[in-house]
Amino acid sequence: MIGFIQLNSKKLHENIHAFFIIGIIIFSCCLIGILGRPLTFLATFWIANAVLLGIFLRFPNYHNLGGWLGSFIGYMAADLVTGNYVLLTLFLTMANMINVFVSMLIIRWFHLNFRNYNKGLTFLYLFLISALGGCLSGAIFAVSTIPFVPNTFMNPARIWVDFGMWWTGEILNIITYLPIVLAIPTKAVLQEYWKNKRQENFQFIEILPAIFVLISVILAHFFTGPGSIMFPIAALIWASLRYNLFFVTIINLIVVTFLYTSLSTFYASESSTAYLSTAISIRIGLVMLALGPLTLSIISMNRQKLYHQILYLANHDSLTSTMNRRFFYEESERLVNHISPKNVSESITILLLDLDHFKKINDHYGHMTGDYVLQEFTKIVKSNLRETDLFGRLGGEEFAILFKNLSLKQSTQIAQRICNSVHQTPIYLENGEILNISVSIGLSFQTLPYCVPFQQLINQADLALYQAKENGRNQLCVKHNLGTT
């Protein structure tokens, strides 16, 4: 009973939270659309429906009764405080909410996961569902009711024009704003992005696509006409191949907003008839313009992810996720070769690690248990390493680690800590048995200006490892400056 009350209390809290959050967001979005609306026409950009759909898809905890009630109040309040009539506002709100409701219903029906919007055709499915489902339903409801409501701005005599204006306007809003809501990076992604950017040197070529996009829309403003929609295509293609999806959605927003405002102003200044006769065509053209860079960006992103996955698999051991022998040697030699002889504070430490009596573990428990032991061993070792340290599997139960810019004392302390951690950490097997393992470690250390080739450092570490095994295993032996200590 107590659990049931607590569950209901939690749901009530979630609904109240969703009510206020969604209500404030939709109210703000509606005000933006209303205040930017041309006299006697529908809003130039109505972002509320796309934002509401995006929030419900991305944050399911807001998709509840409280969220729907909050959106209803948000729609109604924004229209009423700006002087609209109650009955007209009610039908406008219903048309807007039908758009989002039908889109969510179809998405749920097909079990479409928005989180896969960047995979395959998921993004196109989302767009088609919204365009042919929600947007179409909202437009049909609007032209079936609003022209017959008192104080309406729609004329029954031009019902097909109003239908086209409403439908194409909603499709343009969906393709412009929904991808932004879905692609907004999380806090962790942003932190990782800025961390990587700080480590990279700025290159002017990185901002060139954005500059060319800006130039193209400026040209479109000065040479306004039907063909001006095509001006940014080349720059948008370049940007979609250069930037991540979120940046592309922002660039798309800027381009679509600028072009639509410029063209609408141009035709509306001539006459309302010219505006109405060209608006639908302009919107469809802008939808096609925005769809191209988004699709290309997603394809490019998927190819990059696939490339990195293949590269990772080629360079890492599939069992332990450590570097494989080839990649460890390549990265180690690169570090050694790039050490500056002028910096005498730099140093290189090589550790060779070999699990003691590992063959007995395989023989007694089987290779599956042996694989599990290797995985647990690598977890123990990684917990004692820095992010900059190189850790690779050379083969079988033999591993290698490279430290850079550590003193001999620091290196031996870390190596000894690894040796102790491996010996003191029990491994729990599926059958309930507890397995204790140990590792022998050979260490070679060099400081400048007497650094020898990497292969010689490996050989010295191997000699130290051999000595550790000869001395009884489960210990560390050190080779320093080609002499044994």
Secondary structure, DSSP 8 states (H G I E B T S, - for coil): -HHHHHHHHHHHHHHHHHHHHHHHHHHHHHHHHHHT--TTS--S---HHHHHHHHHHH-GGG-SHHHHHHHHHHHHHHHHHTT--HHHHHHHHHHHHHHHHHHHHHHHHTT--GGGTTSTTHHHHHHHHIIIIIIHHHHHHHHHHGGGSTT-S--GGGHHHHHHHHHHHHHHHHHHHHHHHHH---HHHHHHHHHHHHHS---GGGTHHHHHHHHHHHHHHHT-SGGGGGTTHHHHHHHHHHS-HHHHHHHHHHHHHHHHHHHHHHHHHH-HHHHHHHHHHHHHHHHHHHHHHHHHHHHHHHHHHHHHHHHHHHHB-TTT-SB-HHHHHHHHHHHHHT--TT-TT-EEEEEEEEETTHHHHHHHH-HHHHHHHHHHHHHHHHTTS-TTSEEEEEETTEEEEEEES--HHHHHHHHHHHHHHHHHS-EE-TTS-EE---EEEEEEEEETTS---HHHHHHHHHHHHHHHHHTTSSSEEEEETTEE-
